[in-house]
Amino acid sequence: RLLESMIPVKMINFPQKIAGELYGPLMLVFTLVAILLHGMKTSDTIIREGTLMGTAIGTCFGYWLGVSSFIYFLAYLCNAQITMVQMLSLLGYGLFGHCITLFITYNIHFHSLFYICWLVVGGLSTLRMVAVLVSRTVGHTQRLILCGTLAALHMLFLLYLHFAYHKVVEGILDTLEGPNMPPFQRVARDIPVVSNAVLNTTAKAVALTL
């Protein structure tokens, strides 16, 4: 199924089969979360790790559930033959291309390589989803609205994860936790003059009593 998610179907005259299971898409979402965390740690940004996991999970699951619900709503308006579980499965397997692209480009830092992977790998996974939706939608206008929206959101999300995600997370953490501070160092505290006077007086009183 992972390989099939990268191969666009050619027959769009009859509805294409969609796997009605969520185990694979769920694992792909968690894999994308792990790749985002890996990218944050290998990048030049220095931030605290307090909310990195929650931010990555919120971003990935928010996209998967939010876009799936939005596309399902559009599919309902366009009379497309697809259920919510099938939409979640289709979009979840579509994230396989994102995982491959981000894993490669987070370890090999070349913008030209990212654009090639974005067009080839991300484009193939997007074309697969678009072809399946086209086979399940009747009417040219409905196909254009539904598939154009899905393709734009899917490709732009990959651009966001590569270019803007790190900066947005930095901004969120700075807002929640304050600006990044240097490592804590122990320094000697200066004893006030008043404290010295009190200690001298106490020492004299003890000496007189003895």
Salt bridges, closest charged atoms under 4 A:
GLU21 OE2 - ARG1 NH1 2.79
GLU177 OE1 - ARG48 NE 2.82
